[in-house]
């Protein structure tokens, strides 16, 4: 029985080596991260103190684009590629990276830049506020809200197509309330609308030729982001504190419980390179990691900041994860991103050395590490609260005073920190 529990624990072990975290200074309010060739690029919103879209040298910082090679020969540090000559007047900002090009909108234009040298290549006049951009077959798809002066409620919501060769508008598709991002998949247009908070958020699918609505997928309240992966639609619902998953082949659906509350809900998600796991950023200062088959997080990364954009890639023999820490909890701007670089071989080797049993447990767990020594332990709930911690003086941790539920046991030494999901039953 002991060996069965050890094997069971290894099947669900989740490792994250926090010692590999590095903070990289960039501009204020980094919110979007993009990988091109061996570099990562960080788009920063800057600071517009009075939200007027105009630059005040006494209080403001211009939006900017920064570049860093995360695994270069030198130390981790970023350099500014572009300081934009305008202020960003909407949020969330859904700029578009397309190969080496960046499309970004503000102040009445959509601007096109070459990110490799920072040069401005083109501009398209566009007076409405943009909430999403996508490119397909030479057309730029622009999610736009038409809002009367002095109002927060859009009068119209559209996706407008623009011919990139002529820079002329070609077509308009009317969408649902508070439209956000859009994406083309299998010759269909997918559009997220945020709604008004009254369970009226959806990802709606449109026929590109007829502009007719084909189907809508419910996103609860305040849907904030969506991604299509392996013919599955994943929608982050900020108001419902969930991620909804829908099959694009049939009527199957699934819900992931993020566990946030109030206004600190989930924001965006990013998949690992093989698509078996994803991480969800949240404004409670945590990043929640899920396996696609599990509806509760298998790991929680506490950043202590409000997180917006993320990037998760394999780089040679390393697992690289980058998070944009956009705000502090008082909503003051941060000016750095966090980068975790873990040797894939080392993580796999470490996973083979740790056994936690029994799992599920009731009154205690035992830790076996096969020559790997840990000094401290913490028992952490799914919402990030430490319910017990101490020195790991023996291989046994008593759990009598802890309520039934799902937790992580975090083990730490001077070099590594590992987190392993456990279930307590009473």
PyMOL commands that set and color helices and strands:
alter all, ss='L'
color gray80, all
select helices_A, chain A and resi 2-11+18-20+344-353
alter helices_A, ss='H'
color red, helices_A
select strands_A, chain A and resi 21-25+30-36+39-44+64-68+79-83+96-98+101-106+109-114+119-125+129-136+139-147+154-163+169-174+179-185+188-193+202-207+213-218+223-229+232-237+242-247+253-257+266-271+277-282+286-291+299-302+306-315+318-327+333-343+355-357+364-368+376-381+386-391+396-398+405-412+417-424
alter strands_A, ss='S'
color yellow, strands_A
deselect
rebuild
show_as cartoon
